[in-house]
Amino acid sequence: MHIIHYPHPTLRHKSKPLRRVDADLHRIVREMFDLMHEAEGIGLAANQVDLPWRLFVAEAKSERDAAGEEIVFINPVLSR
């Protein structure tokens, strides 16, 4: 798994909703968190690692050097 950078065409594809949460998804999410930490990021979307799903991971921190809470968003919906 590696991070895809703009202007890669994968980043323009519409993501699909996830239909089930299983052991494979748990493994993928763990890999996404590991990759995000290696890149010193605060969030990573599935399409940034060439996965076609509506999923992203993030880490919420209250202080710059503090350990944060890892959060997984599955099938998020934006609303006003």
C-alpha positions in Angstrom: 0.0 0.0 0.0 1.3 3.5 -0.9 0.0 7.0 -1.1 -1.1 8.2 -4.5 -0.5 11.9 -5.2 -2.3 14.5 -7.4 -2.8 14.5 -10.4 -3.2 10.7 -10.5 -6.6 9.8 -12.2 -7.7 7.5 -9.4 -8.2 10.5 -7.2 -11.0 11.7 -9.5 -13.1 8.5 -9.4 -16.3 8.4 -7.4 -15.9 6.2 -4.3 -18.4 3.4 -3.6 -20.0 2.7 -0.2 -18.7 -0.2 1.9 -21.2 -3.0 2.3 -19.6 -5.0 5.2 -17.1 -4.6 7.9 -15.0 -7.7 8.3 -11.4 -8.8 9.3 -10.0 -7.8 5.9 -11.3 -4.3 6.3 -9.9 -4.1 9.8 -6.5 -5.1 8.4 -6.7 -2.5 5.6 -7.7 0.2 8.1 -4.7 -0.7 10.3 -2.4 -0.5 7.2 -3.9 2.9 6.4 -3.2 4.2 9.9 0.4 2.9 9.7 0.9 4.6 6.4 -0.6 7.8 7.6 1.8 7.8 10.6 4.8 7.1 8.4 3.9 10.1 6.2 3.4 12.2 9.4 -0.2 13.0 8.3 -3.4 13.5 10.2 -5.8 11.8 7.8 -5.9 9.5 4.8 -8.7 8.6 2.5 -9.2 5.2 0.8 -8.9 6.7 -2.7 -5.4 8.0 -1.7 -4.2 4.4 -1.4 -6.1 3.3 -4.6 -9.1 1.8 -2.9 -12.5 2.7 -4.4 -14.4 3.0 -1.1 -16.1 5.8 0.9 -13.7 5.5 3.9 -11.1 7.6 5.6 -9.0 7.5 8.7 -7.9 10.4 10.9 -6.1 11.0 14.1 -7.5 13.7 16.5 -4.8 15.3 18.7 -5.2 18.0 21.3 -1.5 18.9 21.4 1.2 18.6 18.7 3.3 16.0 20.5 0.5 14.1 22.2 -0.8 10.7 21.1 -4.2 11.2 19.4 -7.4 9.2 19.1 -7.6 7.2 15.9 -11.0 7.6 14.1 -12.4 5.6 11.2 -15.2 7.0 9.0 -17.1 4.5 6.9 -19.6 5.7 4.3 -19.5 9.4 5.5 -22.2 11.7 4.2 -21.6 15.5 3.9 -24.5 17.7 4.7 -25.1 21.4 5.2 
